[in-house]
Amino acid sequence: MKQLYIRTVRATGRVLRAAGLLGLAERRAAAGSRTATWVLSLFAIHDVRALAALDVPWWTFDSADLVSKHLVDHPDARVFEWGSGASTLWLAVRARSVHAVEHHAGWALLLAPQLPDNVHLDVVEPTQPSLPRVPSAKPGHRGLDFADYVRAIDEVDGPFDVIVIDGRAREACLERAVERLAPDGLIVFDNVDRRRYLDAIETVSDRVSTTMTRGLTPALPYPTRTALLHPTAVGTAT
């Protein structure tokens, strides 16, 4: 069903573009209209190049605005990201360096040629042991172990100004992120409509404060939520 939706939306976009019906939206988007940008993004679902051209990450628009302001205040920002895509390119424009980790080798192969020099992309695929230490609850990932994927942040020295959690095993990633965040850093935790992600945030509530954003999200026809987590005095990176 998901793939059918993507194919249908992309085909619709091609028809509308050929008919010249997207021109008004493109002009309004160029003038800064969020609604027009959102409309155009609907036809760019799972198309990194198209989303990059719109200069949007795949988080709520409100969260992107807040992260952008944070990065303006941190011009030498170091970013770590679990999960790569449109957000990787968006962050690369605004941060000194981005270290992204991707679990899907095929996706990384498609993305890599588009990445600028300040992005380092690692592929850490899950293993399939008899007993996974760090499983993923996402359908289709039963029996896979994402322990190495989660630990990939430990291969990079120093604290991070922004850490993005938008891949697999997000609950385990959050625990590591809190430990590696700079004292005035920011964690971007996407898709927190899911109960298990809200529960994970609750487990670290003594170490972070949370700003919840909800609303329009690029490439999606319905509103979603992205959480921004700020460290409190306890639990910041060393």
N, CA, C and O of each residue as an XYZ file, in Angstrom:
952
protein
N       0.822     -1.206      0.000
C       0.000      0.000      0.000
C       0.864      1.268      0.000
O       0.571      2.228     -0.712
N       1.925      1.256      0.804
C       2.803      2.415      0.885
C       3.460      2.692     -0.456
O       3.493      3.838     -0.905
N       3.988      1.647     -1.106
C       4.642      1.833     -2.399
C       3.649      2.287     -3.456
O       3.999      3.076     -4.333
N       2.420      1.801     -3.384
C       1.391      2.230     -4.333
C       1.106      3.717     -4.157
O       0.958      4.447     -5.137
N       1.030      4.163     -2.902
C       0.808      5.581     -2.637
C       1.942      6.426     -3.208
O       1.698      7.449     -3.849
N       3.176      5.998     -2.976
C       4.331      6.757     -3.468
C       4.306      6.847     -4.991
O       4.514      7.921     -5.554
N       4.054      5.723     -5.658
C       4.022      5.736     -7.117
C       2.892      6.623     -7.647
O       3.065      7.343     -8.631
N       1.743      6.561     -6.988
C       0.599      7.362     -7.429
C       0.867      8.852     -7.276
O       0.580      9.641     -8.176
N       1.425      9.230     -6.119
C       1.703     10.649     -5.866
C       2.759     11.171     -6.828
O       2.618     12.270     -7.364
N       3.802     10.405     -7.052
C       4.849     10.856     -7.975
C       4.303     10.996     -9.388
O       4.619     11.958    -10.088
N       3.485     10.038     -9.806
C       2.899     10.111    -11.144
C       1.996     11.327    -11.272
O       1.999     11.999    -12.303
N       1.225     11.613    -10.230
C       0.371     12.795    -10.228
C       1.199     14.068    -10.339
O       0.836     14.994    -11.064
N       2.299     14.105     -9.624
C       3.183     15.262     -9.688
C       3.735     15.490    -11.084
O       3.822     16.625    -11.552
N       4.105     14.405    -11.741
C       4.641     14.535    -13.106
C       3.578     15.072    -14.058
O       3.874     15.892    -14.927
N       2.345     14.609    -13.893
C       1.257     15.088    -14.747
C       0.996     16.568    -14.499
O       0.855     17.344    -15.444
N       0.931     16.958    -13.235
C       0.676     18.356    -12.900
C       1.793     19.272    -13.393
O       1.542     20.384    -13.856
N       3.032     18.785    -13.287
C       4.159     19.595    -13.751
C       4.119     19.753    -15.267
O       4.351     20.839    -15.797
N       3.824     18.661    -15.948
C       3.760     18.726    -17.408
C       2.661     19.666    -17.876
O       2.774     20.302    -18.924
N       1.603     19.745    -17.091
C       0.490     20.635    -17.436
C       0.727     22.068    -16.980
O      -0.100     22.944    -17.236
N       1.837     22.313    -16.314
C       2.161     23.651    -15.852
C       1.392     24.102    -14.636
O       1.324     25.297    -14.348
N       0.805     23.148    -13.909
C      -0.046     23.501    -12.773
C       0.710     23.649    -11.455
O       0.123     24.052    -10.451
N       1.991     23.332    -11.444
C       2.769     23.492    -10.214
C       3.541     24.816    -10.179
O       4.214     25.126     -9.197
N       3.437     25.570    -11.236
C       4.202     26.812    -11.320
C       3.868     27.793    -10.218
O       4.767     28.400     -9.636
N       2.574     27.961     -9.917
C       2.178     28.907     -8.868
C       2.743     28.482     -7.523
O       3.258     29.312     -6.774
N       2.648     27.187     -7.210
C       3.194     26.682     -5.944
C       4.698     26.905     -5.882
O       5.230     27.261     -4.830
N       5.389     26.700     -7.000
C       6.838     26.902     -7.021
C       7.193     28.368     -6.798
O       8.159     28.666     -6.095
N       6.437     29.275     -7.377
C       6.720     30.703     -7.178
C       6.460     31.101     -5.734
O       7.226     31.869     -5.152
N       5.389     30.585     -5.155
C       5.087     30.921     -3.765
C       6.087     30.295     -2.804
O       6.456     30.898     -1.796
N       6.522     29.081     -3.124
C       7.535     28.444     -2.288
C       8.835     29.241     -2.331
O       9.489     29.424     -1.304
N       9.206     29.712     -3.512
C      10.426     30.508     -3.656
C      10.332     31.809     -2.865
O      11.345     32.372     -2.450
N       9.096     32.278     -2.664
C       8.889     33.517     -1.902
C       8.778     33.255     -0.408
O       8.606     34.187      0.379
N       8.877     31.981     -0.013
C       8.891     31.653      1.408
C       7.613     31.066      1.957
O       7.475     30.949      3.175
N       6.673     30.692      1.109
C       5.424     30.128      1.589
C       5.616     28.698      2.080
O       6.024     27.819      1.321
N       5.318     28.476      3.352
C       5.437     27.134      3.921
C       4.393     26.200      3.318
O       4.687     25.040      3.028
N       3.191     26.697      3.132
C       2.132     25.855      2.579
C       2.476     25.402      1.169
O       2.276     24.239      0.820
N       2.993     26.318      0.358
C       3.376     25.955     -1.006
C       4.525     24.952     -1.003
O       4.541     24.015     -1.802
N       5.481     25.151     -0.106
C       6.593     24.198      0.002
C       6.081     22.827      0.390
O       6.533     21.813     -0.143
N       5.129     22.794      1.328
C       4.547     21.522      1.746
C       3.835     20.839      0.585
O       3.997     19.635      0.385
N       3.041     21.598     -0.189
C       2.332     21.022     -1.331
C       3.332     20.407     -2.316
O       3.138     19.279     -2.771
N       4.381     21.131     -2.640
C       5.387     20.602     -3.566
C       6.073     19.364     -2.996
O       6.402     18.430     -3.728
N       6.284     19.370     -1.681
C       6.977     18.235     -1.061
C       6.159     16.951     -1.126
O       6.722     15.857     -1.089
N       4.838     17.072     -1.223
C       3.997     15.875     -1.294
C       4.345     15.028     -2.511
O       4.222     13.803     -2.483
N       4.778     15.691     -3.575
C       5.141     14.978     -4.797
C       6.602     14.541     -4.796
O       7.079     13.956     -5.768
N       7.315     14.828     -3.697
C       8.730     14.493     -3.596
C       8.994     13.427     -2.547
O      10.131     13.256     -2.109
N       7.954     12.708     -2.142
C       8.119     11.703     -1.096
C       9.163     10.658     -1.510
O       9.108     10.108     -2.610
N      10.106     10.401     -0.614
C      11.213      9.459     -0.811
C      12.106      9.866     -1.990
O      12.779      9.020     -2.579
N      12.113     11.141     -2.327
C      12.978     11.664     -3.390
C      13.914     12.687     -2.752
O      13.554     13.852     -2.583
N      15.121     12.237     -2.401
C      16.041     13.098     -1.660
C      16.405     14.342     -2.458
O      16.474     15.437     -1.901
N      16.637     14.184     -3.753
C      17.015     15.341     -4.567
C      15.921     16.407     -4.559
O      16.203     17.598     -4.423
N      14.701     15.978     -4.701
C      13.593     16.936     -4.749
C      13.402     17.626     -3.406
O      13.156     18.831     -3.354
N      13.515     16.866     -2.317
C      13.378     17.468     -0.993
C      14.540     18.413     -0.704
O      14.358     19.459     -0.082
N      15.735     18.038     -1.160
C      16.898     18.911     -0.966
C      16.717     20.221     -1.732
O      17.119     21.283     -1.259
N      16.112     20.140     -2.913
C      15.867     21.353     -3.695
C      14.894     22.287     -2.974
O      14.963     23.508     -3.117
N      13.987     21.690     -2.197
C      13.061     22.498     -1.402
C      13.681     22.960     -0.091
O      13.102     23.780      0.621
N      14.861     22.432      0.227
C      15.609     22.789      1.434
C      14.805     22.483      2.697
O      14.603     23.347      3.549
N      14.349     21.226      2.795
C      13.577     20.805      3.966
C      14.072     19.446      4.449
O      14.373     18.575      3.633
N      14.161     19.254      5.762
C      14.361     17.914      6.305
C      12.992     17.250      6.456
O      11.960     17.911      6.342
N      12.989     15.960      6.709
C      11.713     15.255      6.829
C      11.263     15.222      8.291
O      10.988     14.159      8.846
N      11.195     16.407      8.901
C      10.647     16.605     10.240
C       9.534     17.643     10.120
O       9.312     18.187      9.038
N       8.838     17.921     11.210
C       7.844     18.988     11.155
C       8.525     20.305     10.784
O       9.686     20.535     11.123
N       7.794     21.150     10.095
C       8.340     22.464      9.725
C       8.737     23.258     10.964
O       9.774     23.922     10.969
N       7.924     23.196     12.010
C       8.229     23.950     13.221
C       9.537     23.484     13.853
O      10.328     24.307     14.313
N       9.770     22.177     13.880
C      11.016     21.686     14.464
C      12.210     22.105     13.610
O      13.268     22.439     14.143
N      12.046     22.089     12.296
C      13.134     22.520     11.417
C      13.492     23.980     11.663
O      14.667     24.345     11.652
N      12.480     24.811     11.884
C      12.747     26.222     12.186
C      13.570     26.358     13.468
O      14.509     27.152     13.526
N      13.216     25.587     14.487
C      13.922     25.670     15.767
C      15.345     25.140     15.661
O      16.268     25.707     16.246
N      15.522     24.063     14.921
C      16.875     23.522     14.738
C      17.724     24.496     13.928
O      18.908     24.681     14.212
N      17.126     25.110     12.932
C      17.857     26.086     12.125
C      18.346     27.245     12.989
O      19.486     27.687     12.846
N      17.494     27.737     13.881
C      17.905     28.821     14.779
C      19.035     28.356     15.700
O      19.975     29.106     15.966
N      18.938     27.134     16.175
C      19.988     26.583     17.037
C      21.325     26.533     16.294
O      22.369     26.842     16.868
N      21.291     26.148     15.031
C      22.525     26.044     14.263
C      23.094     27.411     13.895
O      24.307     27.556     13.746
N      22.243     28.398     13.748
C      22.734     29.762     13.538
C      23.545     30.212     14.749
O      24.557     30.900     14.609
N      23.098     29.821     15.927
C      23.803     30.177     17.157
C      25.033     29.299     17.399
O      25.834     29.585     18.288
N      25.183     28.236     16.613
C      26.325     27.323     16.739
C      26.935     27.117     15.352
O      26.779     26.048     14.763
N      27.625     28.126     14.827
C      28.121     28.064     13.446
C      29.152     26.970     13.198
O      29.382     26.596     12.048
N      29.774     26.451     14.249
C      30.735     25.355     14.093
C      30.155     24.028     14.576
O      30.881     23.159     15.059
N      28.869     23.886     14.442
C      28.171     22.730     15.006
C      28.650     21.404     14.428
O      28.901     21.263     13.231
N      28.762     20.435     15.342
C      29.023     19.046     14.973
C      27.719     18.284     15.153
O      27.086     18.360     16.206
N      27.320     17.547     14.117
C      26.044     16.847     14.118
C      26.276     15.349     13.966
O      27.114     14.911     13.178
N      25.524     14.580     14.730
C      25.486     13.132     14.539
C      24.049     12.746     14.220
O      23.104     13.275     14.805
N      23.902     11.815     13.283
C      22.572     11.467     12.808
C      22.440      9.958     12.620
O      23.206      9.343     11.877
N      21.455      9.370     13.307
C      21.056      7.991     13.025
C      19.945      8.037     11.984
O      18.853      8.537     12.258
N      20.218      7.523     10.804
C      19.274      7.617      9.700
C      19.673      8.763      8.792
O      19.916      9.872      9.267
N      19.744      8.511      7.495
C      20.229      9.531      6.565
C      19.192      9.790      5.481
O      18.304      8.973      5.239
N      19.324     10.950      4.832
C      18.389     11.296      3.767
C      18.338     12.795      3.556
O      19.370     13.466      3.585
N      17.139     13.325      3.343
C      16.988     14.757      3.084
C      17.531     15.601      4.235
O      18.094     16.672      4.011
N      17.363     15.118      5.464
C      17.856     15.879      6.616
C      19.376     15.979      6.605
O      19.932     16.980      7.059
N      20.050     14.961      6.097
C      21.518     14.985      6.031
C      21.996     16.142      5.166
O      22.915     16.871      5.539
N      21.368     16.302      4.013
C      21.739     17.388      3.110
C      21.367     18.744      3.708
O      22.115     19.713      3.578
N      20.220     18.805      4.357
C      19.776     20.051      4.986
C      20.733     20.459      6.103
O      21.100     21.629      6.213
N      21.129     19.508      6.920
C      22.057     19.789      8.019
C      23.431     20.189      7.507
O      24.085     21.053      8.092
N      23.874     19.572      6.423
C      25.212     19.844      5.891
C      25.368     21.301      5.481
O      26.467     21.852      5.555
N      24.285     21.926      5.053
C      24.324     23.344      4.664
C      24.495     24.243      5.878
O      24.992     25.362      5.755
N      24.085     23.762      7.053
C      23.996     24.603      8.240
C      24.994     24.253      9.329
O      25.125     25.005     10.295
N      25.696     23.146      9.210
C      26.622     22.703     10.252
C      28.029     22.553      9.685
O      28.225     22.408      8.478
N      29.003     22.593     10.597
C      30.385     22.395     10.149
C      30.619     20.972      9.684
O      31.307     20.746      8.688
N      30.048     20.006     10.400
C      30.231     18.611     10.016
C      29.009     17.795     10.404
O      28.337     18.083     11.394
N      28.736     16.774      9.608
C      27.636     15.851      9.873
C      28.176     14.432      9.754
O      28.753     14.056      8.734
N      27.982     13.658     10.803
C      28.354     12.240     10.784
C      27.059     11.438     10.832
O      26.382     11.398     11.860
N      26.719     10.801      9.713
C      25.467     10.053      9.611
C      25.745      8.557      9.572
O      26.744      8.107      9.010
N      24.843      7.800     10.179
C      24.937      6.341     10.197
C      23.665      5.784      9.570
O      22.556      6.162      9.946
N      23.837      4.889      8.619
C      22.712      4.323      7.883
C      22.745      2.800      7.974
O      23.802      2.187      7.822
N      21.582      2.189      8.224
C      21.528      0.726      8.346
C      21.265      0.034      7.012
O      21.465     -1.174      6.888
N      20.815      0.799      6.010
C      20.416      0.215      4.730
C      21.473      0.546      3.674
O      21.572      1.688      3.226
N      22.259     -0.456      3.281
C      23.375     -0.219      2.362
C      22.894      0.289      1.008
O      23.549      1.139      0.405
N      21.771     -0.210      0.523
C      21.256      0.222     -0.768
C      20.867      1.692     -0.768
O      21.135      2.411     -1.731
N      20.239      2.136      0.305
C      19.877      3.549      0.424
C      21.121      4.420      0.505
O      21.184      5.474     -0.127
N      22.106      3.990      1.274
C      23.355      4.757      1.397
C      24.052      4.886      0.048
O      24.640      5.924     -0.253
N      23.987      3.838     -0.758
C      24.618      3.864     -2.078
C      23.964      4.919     -2.970
O      24.650      5.582     -3.749
N      22.654      5.078     -2.863
C      21.957      6.088     -3.651
C      22.233      7.496     -3.132
O      22.319      8.447     -3.910
N      22.371      7.620     -1.823
C      22.542      8.936     -1.216
C      23.962      9.473     -1.345
O      24.159     10.672     -1.543
N      24.944      8.598     -1.234
C      26.350      9.016     -1.132
C      26.798      9.995     -2.213
O      27.485     10.961     -1.881
N      26.449      9.804     -3.493
C      26.919     10.749     -4.519
C      26.400     12.168     -4.342
O      26.949     13.100     -4.929
N      25.360     12.346     -3.550
C      24.769     13.672     -3.361
C      25.345     14.417     -2.160
O      25.031     15.588     -1.949
N      26.183     13.749     -1.377
C      26.650     14.329     -0.123
C      27.846     15.249     -0.329
O      28.753     14.914     -1.091
N      27.865     16.407      0.338
C      29.018     17.307      0.261
C      30.166     16.796      1.119
O      30.029     15.799      1.828
N      31.292     17.484      1.050
C      32.510     17.019      1.717
C      32.428     17.045      3.230
O      33.185     16.333      3.890
N      31.532     17.842      3.804
C      31.473     17.918      5.270
C      30.567     16.857      5.885
O      30.267     16.909      7.078
N      30.131     15.891      5.070
C      29.317     14.781      5.569
C      30.116     13.483      5.499
O      30.705     13.153      4.471
N      30.122     12.760      6.605
C      30.710     11.417      6.643
C      29.572     10.424      6.866
O      28.868     10.492      7.874
N      29.399      9.510      5.930
C      28.309      8.540      6.004
C      28.873      7.142      6.234
O      29.654      6.639      5.426
N      28.476      6.521      7.333
C      28.849      5.142      7.644
C      27.654      4.229      7.447
O      26.524      4.585      7.782
N      27.911      3.056      6.901
C      26.885      2.026      6.795
C      27.154      0.980      7.863
O      28.209      0.345      7.872
N      26.196      0.807      8.759
C      26.308     -0.202      9.817
C      25.048     -1.057      9.752
O      24.017     -0.703     10.323
N      25.137     -2.157      9.070
C      23.972     -3.014      8.885
C      23.710     -3.855     10.135
O      24.642     -4.173     10.873
N      22.463     -4.210     10.375
C      22.151     -5.060     11.534
C      22.658     -6.473     11.314
O      22.833     -6.927     10.183
N      22.887     -7.148     12.415
C      23.267     -8.557     12.348
C      22.034     -9.401     12.696
O      20.989     -8.872     13.074
N      22.181    -10.717     12.559
C      21.044    -11.596     12.825
C      21.478    -12.748     13.742
O      21.570    -13.895     13.305
N      21.740    -12.432     15.005
C      22.146    -13.467     15.961
C      20.929    -14.265     16.436
O      19.793    -13.955     16.077
N      21.176    -15.270     17.228
C      20.068    -16.067     17.751
C      19.231    -15.264     18.742
O      18.029    -15.493     18.877
N      19.882    -14.311     19.446
C      19.176    -13.487     20.417
C      19.629    -12.032     20.265
O      20.685    -11.671     20.784
N      18.858    -11.186     19.567
C      19.248     -9.782     19.381
C      19.373     -9.041     20.715
O      18.517     -9.164     21.592
N      20.454     -8.272     20.849
C      20.639     -7.460     22.050
C      19.872     -6.151     21.957
O      19.306     -5.684     22.945
N      19.854     -5.558     20.759
C      19.129     -4.305     20.530
C      18.217     -4.523     19.324
O      18.634     -4.301     18.187
N      16.995     -4.950     19.557
C      16.076     -5.203     18.449
C      15.414     -3.914     17.963
O      15.534     -2.863     18.593
N      14.723     -4.013     16.846
C      13.901     -2.920     16.344
C      12.463     -3.413     16.282
O      12.195     -4.540     15.866
N      11.545     -2.554     16.701
C      10.128     -2.917     16.682
C       9.475     -2.635     15.332
O       8.287     -2.908     15.155
N      10.219     -2.102     14.393
C       9.641     -1.798     13.084
C       9.292     -3.095     12.353
O      10.094     -4.029     12.332
N       8.107     -3.160     11.757
C       7.722     -4.365     11.009
C       8.757     -4.715      9.938
O       9.267     -3.840      9.238
N       9.052     -5.996      9.827
C      10.027     -6.460      8.852
C      11.435     -6.570      9.386
O      12.328     -7.023      8.671
N      11.660     -6.165     10.637
C      12.997     -6.200     11.213
C      13.111     -7.208     12.353
O      14.050     -7.148     13.148
N      12.184     -8.104     12.431
C      12.181     -9.105     13.487
C      13.455     -9.962     13.428
O      13.854    -10.432     12.363
N      14.078    -10.150     14.592
C      15.265    -10.986     14.681
C      16.573    -10.276     14.393
O      17.636    -10.877     14.547
N      16.531     -9.008     13.978
C      17.754     -8.272     13.654
C      18.286     -7.559     14.897
O      17.524     -7.116     15.756
N      19.603     -7.464     14.966
C      20.266     -6.828     16.107
C      20.926     -5.531     15.649
O      21.762     -5.541     14.746
N      20.550     -4.418     16.269
C      21.071     -3.104     15.900
C      22.060     -2.569     16.932
O      22.256     -1.358     17.036
N      22.676     -3.456     17.686
C      23.612     -3.012     18.720
C      24.781     -2.235     18.120
O      25.140     -1.178     18.640
N      25.378     -2.727     17.048
C      26.509     -2.034     16.424
C      26.074     -0.697     15.828
O      26.814      0.285     15.878
N      24.894     -0.671     15.277
C      24.340      0.555     14.701
C      24.187      1.623     15.784
O      24.571      2.774     15.579
N      23.633      1.248     16.925
C      23.458      2.199     18.022
C      24.811      2.665     18.550
O      24.986      3.843     18.861
N      25.768      1.745     18.651
C      27.090      2.084     19.202
C      27.954      2.882     18.235
O      29.043      3.318     18.608
N      27.501      3.081     17.013
C      28.323      3.799     16.033
C      28.705      5.188     16.510
O      29.742      5.713     16.104
N      27.892      5.791     17.360
C      28.219      7.123     17.871
C      29.486      7.090     18.726
O      30.180      8.100     18.846
N      29.788      5.942     19.315
C      30.971      5.819     20.165
C      32.265      5.788     19.354
O      33.356      5.893     19.914
N      32.140      5.643     18.034
C      33.320      5.650     17.166
C      33.762      7.060     16.802
O      34.784      7.240     16.140
N      33.003      8.053     17.228
C      33.304      9.449     16.914
C      33.548     10.191     18.222
O      32.724     10.133     19.135
N      34.677     10.886     18.315
C      35.047     11.566     19.555
C      34.214     12.819     19.787
O      33.659     13.413     18.863
N      34.149     13.195     21.066
C      33.618     14.491     21.462
C      32.105     14.570     21.532
O      31.404     13.693     21.026
N      31.601     15.635     22.167
C      30.156     15.867     22.235
C      29.628     16.433     20.920
O      30.394     16.908     20.082
N      28.329     16.375     20.757
C      27.688     16.873     19.541
C      26.708     17.995     19.883
O      26.041     17.975     20.917
N      26.646     18.970     18.979
C      25.732     20.098     19.164
C      24.306     19.732     18.770
O      23.348     20.273     19.322
N      24.165     18.826     17.827
C      22.862     18.313     17.417
C      22.990     16.811     17.189
O      23.936     16.352     16.549
N      22.040     16.053     17.713
C      21.973     14.615     17.454
C      20.572     14.311     16.954
O      19.583     14.668     17.595
N      20.492     13.653     15.814
C      19.211     13.334     15.183
C      18.932     11.841     15.327
O      19.777     11.007     15.003
N      17.749     11.519     15.812
C      17.315     10.131     15.952
C      16.163      9.920     14.985
O      15.026     10.306     15.256
N      16.476      9.297     13.848
C      15.477      9.147     12.792
C      15.733      7.872     11.992
O      15.508      7.821     10.783
N      16.214      6.834     12.703
C      16.508      5.571     12.040
C      15.894      4.414     12.797
O      14.741      4.485     13.223
N      16.656      3.353     12.965
C      16.173      2.155     13.653
C      16.545      2.204     15.136
O      17.397      2.989     15.553
N      15.886      1.345     15.923
C      16.187      1.164     17.356
C      16.284      2.501     18.077
O      17.241      2.749     18.812
N      15.307      3.350     17.870
C      15.401      4.732     18.348
C      15.438      4.844     19.875
O      16.058      5.757     20.421
N      14.777      3.919     20.553
C      14.795      3.982     22.009
C      16.225      3.830     22.543
O      16.643      4.572     23.432
N      16.968      2.864     21.994
C      18.356      2.656     22.413
C      19.236      3.818     21.969
O      20.158      4.207     22.686
N      18.958      4.376     20.790
C      19.725      5.526     20.312
C      19.554      6.719     21.254
O      20.505      7.462     21.496
N      18.360      6.897     21.774
C      18.111      8.037     22.664
C      18.985      7.972     23.905
O      19.533      8.991     24.327
N      19.121      6.810     24.486
C      19.954      6.667     25.683
C      21.398      7.058     25.398
O      22.030      7.732     26.210
N      21.926      6.638     24.248
C      23.300      7.016     23.893
C      23.390      8.503     23.562
O      24.382      9.155     23.886
N      22.357      9.036     22.920
C      22.382     10.442     22.528
C      22.474     11.364     23.732
O      23.232     12.334     23.723
N      21.705     11.062     24.762
C      21.716     11.897     25.971
C      23.117     11.963     26.560
O      23.533     13.005     27.066
N      23.839     10.862     26.497
C      25.182     10.805     27.069
C      26.216     11.540     26.225
O      27.273     11.912     26.734
N      25.926     11.758     24.937
C      26.918     12.351     24.042
C      26.572     13.779     23.612
O      27.243     14.339     22.746
N      25.556     14.360     24.196
C      25.119     15.685     23.795
C      25.918     16.768     24.499
O      26.227     16.655     25.686
N      26.250     17.821     23.759
C      26.909     18.980     24.358
C      25.981     19.630     25.391
O      24.762     19.484     25.298
N      26.545     20.347     26.377
C      25.712     20.950     27.437
C      24.594     21.841     26.924
O      23.542     21.931     27.557
N      24.800     22.506     25.787
C      23.739     23.343     25.207
C      23.271     22.758     23.875
O      22.824     23.486     22.988
N      23.378     21.439     23.747
C      23.019     20.776     22.499
C      21.532     20.508     22.366
O      20.724     20.930     23.193
N      21.192     19.791     21.295
C      19.791     19.561     20.945
C      19.660     18.184     20.311
O      20.412     17.834     19.402
N      18.695     17.405     20.802
C      18.363     16.117     20.199
C      17.077     16.279     19.405
O      16.087     16.807     19.911
N      17.099     15.823     18.165
C      15.915     15.817     17.320
C      15.408     14.376     17.255
O      16.069     13.506     16.688
N      14.249     14.132     17.829
C      13.668     12.781     17.871
C      12.389     12.824     17.038
O      11.396     13.438     17.427
N      12.436     12.158     15.883
C      11.335     12.273     14.942
C      10.290     11.176     15.140
O      10.553     10.135     15.742
N       9.089     11.451     14.606
C       7.979     10.485     14.603
C       7.542     10.065     15.997
O       7.279      8.887     16.237
N       7.463     11.003     16.902
C       7.155     10.643     18.290
C       5.657     10.476     18.543
O       5.223     10.448     19.694
N       4.875     10.366     17.485
C       3.483      9.960     17.670
C       3.413      8.526     18.202
O       2.425      8.141     18.828
N       4.445      7.752     17.955
C       4.449      6.353     18.380
C       4.636      6.247     19.898
O       5.506      6.896     20.479
N       3.804      5.417     20.517
C       3.791      5.306     21.980
C       5.146      4.899     22.529
O       5.572      5.418     23.561
N       5.837      3.973     21.854
C       7.101      3.495     22.399
C       8.163      4.589     22.422
O       9.074      4.549     23.249
N       8.056      5.561     21.524
C       9.017      6.653     21.519
C       8.711      7.649     22.636
O       9.622      8.183     23.269
N       7.450      7.889     22.867
C       7.081      8.752     23.997
C       7.513      8.129     25.314
O       7.974      8.827     26.218
N       7.362      6.816     25.420
C       7.810      6.123     26.636
C       9.319      6.245     26.807
O       9.806      6.419     27.924
N      10.064      6.153     25.700
C      11.524      6.277     25.772
C      11.926      7.668     26.246
O      12.846      7.810     27.051
N      11.240      8.695     25.749
C      11.531     10.065     26.186
C      11.253     10.221     27.676
O      11.993     10.909     28.380
N      10.205      9.593     28.150
C       9.868      9.669     29.574
C      10.979      9.087     30.435
O      11.213      9.571     31.542
N      11.673      8.052     29.949
C      12.728      7.420     30.750
C      13.938      8.329     30.940
O      14.728      8.112     31.859
N      14.101      9.348     30.085
C      15.243     10.264     30.230
C      14.781     11.657     30.646
O      15.544     12.617     30.542
N      13.549     11.776     31.112
C      12.985     13.088     31.443
C      13.696     13.771     32.600
O      13.557     14.981     32.782
N      14.462     13.008     33.392
C      15.225     13.630     34.469
C      16.499     14.279     33.956
O      17.164     15.012     34.688
N      16.843     14.011     32.694
C      18.083     14.551     32.122
C      17.854     15.520     30.970
O      18.773     16.231     30.564
N      16.640     15.553     30.445
C      16.351     16.465     29.333
C      14.990     17.114     29.546
O      14.124     16.574     30.235
N      14.823     18.277     28.945
C      13.505     18.887     28.831
C      13.076     18.758     27.376
O      13.917     18.726     26.479
N      11.775     18.684     27.143
C      11.274     18.366     25.811
C      10.383     19.464     25.272
O       9.478     19.947     25.953
N      10.657     19.853     24.028
C       9.767     20.731     23.277
C       9.109     19.885     22.195
O       9.793     19.342     21.327
N       7.797     19.773     22.243
C       7.082     18.947     21.284
C       6.517     19.826     20.176
O       5.826     20.808     20.449
N       6.807     19.478     18.935
C       6.241     20.202     17.805
C       5.283     19.279     17.061
O       5.520     18.076     16.952
N       4.212     19.851     16.557
C       3.231     19.081     15.794
C       2.696     19.931     14.668
O       2.400     21.110     14.865
N       2.568     19.351     13.486
C       2.011     20.113     12.371
C       2.448     19.548     11.043
O       2.818     18.379     10.934
N       2.399     20.406     10.022
C       2.760     19.991      8.681
C       4.188     19.453      8.641
O       5.093     19.980      9.289
N       4.358     18.396      7.866
C       5.649     17.751      7.704
C       5.883     17.519      6.215
O       4.992     17.003      5.539
N       7.044     17.879      5.681
C       7.293     17.664      4.259
C       7.016     16.227      3.828
O       7.344     15.277      4.538
N       6.413     16.087      2.664
C       6.175     14.808      1.990
C       5.056     13.970      2.605
O       4.766     12.880      2.111
N       4.422     14.460      3.676
C       3.350     13.695      4.311
C       2.034     14.471      4.252
O       2.026     15.683      4.463
N       0.917     13.784      3.966
C      -0.371     14.470      3.841
C      -1.100     14.658      5.164
O      -2.248     15.102      5.178
N      -0.455     14.331      6.263
C      -1.076     14.440      7.579
C      -0.051     15.016      8.554
O       1.151     14.891      8.321
N      -0.506     15.649      9.652
C       0.435     16.227     10.614
C       1.135     15.137     11.420
O       0.564     14.072     11.658
N       2.357     15.400     11.835
C       3.104     14.486     12.695
C       3.754     15.297     13.816
O       3.594     16.514     13.900
N       4.489     14.589     14.670
C       5.182     15.251     15.781
C       6.672     14.943     15.747
O       7.084     13.814     15.481
N       7.463     15.958     16.019
C       8.903     15.823     16.205
C       9.240     16.442     17.547
O       8.819     17.562     17.837
N       9.998     15.726     18.372
C      10.394     16.234     19.687
C      11.811     16.782     19.637
O      12.692     16.212     18.993
N      12.015     17.896     20.327
C      13.340     18.478     20.501
C      13.686     18.400     21.974
O      12.946     18.902     22.820
N      14.811     17.770     22.280
C      15.210     17.523     23.664
C      16.445     18.350     23.994
O      17.430     18.347     23.256
N      16.374     19.054     25.112
C      17.457     19.912     25.571
C      18.002     19.343     26.879
O      17.217     18.976     27.753
N      19.314     19.260     27.035
C      19.850     18.701     28.286
C      19.613     19.625     29.468
O      19.668     20.849     29.343
N      19.349     19.020     30.611
C      19.328     19.752     31.857
C      20.740     19.696     32.443
O      21.672     19.293     31.746
N      20.916     20.080     33.675
C      22.257     20.155     34.263
C      22.900     18.794     34.405
O      24.121     18.697     34.531
N      22.096     17.733     34.386
C      22.622     16.387     34.608
C      22.647     15.638     33.299
O      21.737     15.775     32.481
N      23.688     14.843     33.091
C      23.685     13.913     31.985
C      24.249     14.435     30.683
O      24.010     13.823     29.642
N      24.999     15.552     30.684
C      25.582     16.053     29.473
C      26.882     15.337     29.162
O      27.464     14.673     30.020
N      27.335     15.482     27.910
C      28.501     14.729     27.453
C      29.776     15.218     28.107
O      29.869     16.364     28.546
N      30.760     14.329     28.167
C      32.071     14.693     28.708
C      33.068     14.815     27.583
O      34.237     15.116     27.823
